[in-house]
Amino acid sequence: MSEQVPIRLVVNGAELTAEVEPRLLLSDFIRHQARLTGTHVGCEHGVCGACTVLVDGEPQRSCLVFAVQADGAEIETVEGLAAPDAELHALQQAFHEEHGMQCGFCTSGFLMTSAALLREHPHPTDEQLLDAISGNLCRCTGYQNIIRAVRSAERKRPPKR
Amino acid sequence: MPGVHAIFTGADLHDRVEPMIFQIAKIVPPPVRASTGAWSRVQPMPALPTERATYVGQPLAVVVADDRYRAEDALELIELELEPLPALVDPLRALDADAPLLEPEWETNLALHYHFVRGDAEAVFEQAAVVVEEEFRSHRHIASPIETRGVVAQPDPYDGRLLVWSSTQTPHQLRDFLAGALRRSPETLHVRAPDVGGGFGPKGAIYPEELVIPFVAERARQAGQVDRGPLGALPRDDPRPRAGPPHHARRRRRRQVPRAARPHHAQLRRVQHARARRPLQLADAPRRDVRRSRSSTSS
C-alpha cells in the first residue's frame, strides 16, 4: 500500500478533504469517496467522455486525472447542476424534453461538456457546438436529439450557470 | 497481502459449479428444424477454464480484494503459464478439414448450421434476365454500450438468499441459469437489473463472470473471508474494472488484446462473438454461390 496523500477539493461547492493514494483516479474518488455516482465510467481510456466533470471550469476526463492532481481544485459534477431546490438545470430539462437521453449512461458527461460550452459560448455556432461535444460518445441516441437539447437550453438558459 | 481476501481459479469451481450451456443453443423449435435443417452444437463451457483458454478475454482467475487497486496489486503477482495452441480466427478456415479443432472431442468446428429456402429459387434465377453472384464479407462487430457489463453479488445475511445485481437485459434468465449452475432453488436467488447503461443485445447473454461472482460471493462468505459480497466489474474491450463497495473481485485476463488473434496466446476462439460469450459459428448454406462470411479484421 503506497503512501496516503492529503488532498482538499471543493466538489459542487462543498469542501472535501481526504487522504488518498497517489494512484487513485479522480473518477474513483468522485464515485466512491465522495459518493457521487452521477459521473459514470465507460472506458477508463479517455475515449468515451462519460466521466467528464468540470475541473476549475474546464471539462476534463476524470478517468485520466489522479485525485491528487485535483488537489485544491473546484470540481463540478452533474449532481451540482440542478439548483439547491432541485429545479433542473436548463440543460437537464432540455435533455428531458428533447429526448436527448435513452439509457442515460453518457448523459452526465454530455451535460458537463455542454454546461462548460454554454458558459464560454452562450450562442455557439454549429461548428463550436459539434466540436465541443465531439469528445463525448453516445451509443443510444444518434446525437441529433442531444444537439437539439443543447440548442433548446441555449435558448432558455438563465443568465448565470 | 493486506486487503486481498481470496483467489479462485477453475480448479476451485469445476466440481462445484455446473458448466455453462447456452439454453438457446438447445432450443430449436421443431417447425424451425424441419424447414431449415437447423442444427446446433451444445457447448458446455466451464465458468473458469482448467485446461484451455479458448477466447480472447476469457477469465482465468478471480481475486477478491477490498477495492480494485488492491485487486490489481494481487493480479500483478499472478503468473500465468500458457502454452500456445494454434489460433483459429477465420471462420472459413475453421471449416477446413485440417483446421485445428477448438474442442478436441469435436469432429469439426461447426457449431451452428441452418439452411433456409423459401419458394423455388432455382426457377427464379433461371428466368432472371441477369444473375449477379457475389461473396460478401462483413467485419466483426460488436454492440458496445457505453456502460460495460458488471455484476455484484451478496449473500443475504438473514435468509440465505443470494442477491445479484447485473447489468443484464435478461434478469429472469440469469436467475434461472444461476439456480441450475449454483445448484440452488430459484426462490433463493434474487437477481436485479438496475438502470442498465445500454445493452443492444450482448447483455442478453450470460457471461462467465455472472456465474463466477455469485459463486465467489457464496464461497467467500461461507469461508468467513468477507462479510459482504464481492463486486465483479467487467470491462468491455479493455479490462479496466470499476471499483465498488468494500470488496472487489476481479479476474485475471490478458490486457489490451487486440481483436485480431495474437498467436502466442492460447487457442483463440473464432471471430463472431461478444467477448466472453460462447461464440456461434454461422455457416450459411450457399445459395447460388452467393455466400456471406465474416472476416477477422478488427471492428
Interface residues (C-beta under 8 A of the other chain):
Chain A: M1 E21 R23 L24 D28 R31 H32 H40 V41 G42 C43 E44 H45 C48 A50 Q102 C103 G104 F105 C106 L137 C138 R139 C140
Chain B: P2 G3 D67 R68 Y69 A143 S144 P145 I146 E147 T148 D195 V196 G197 G198 G199 F200 P235 R236 D238 R240 R242 A243 G244
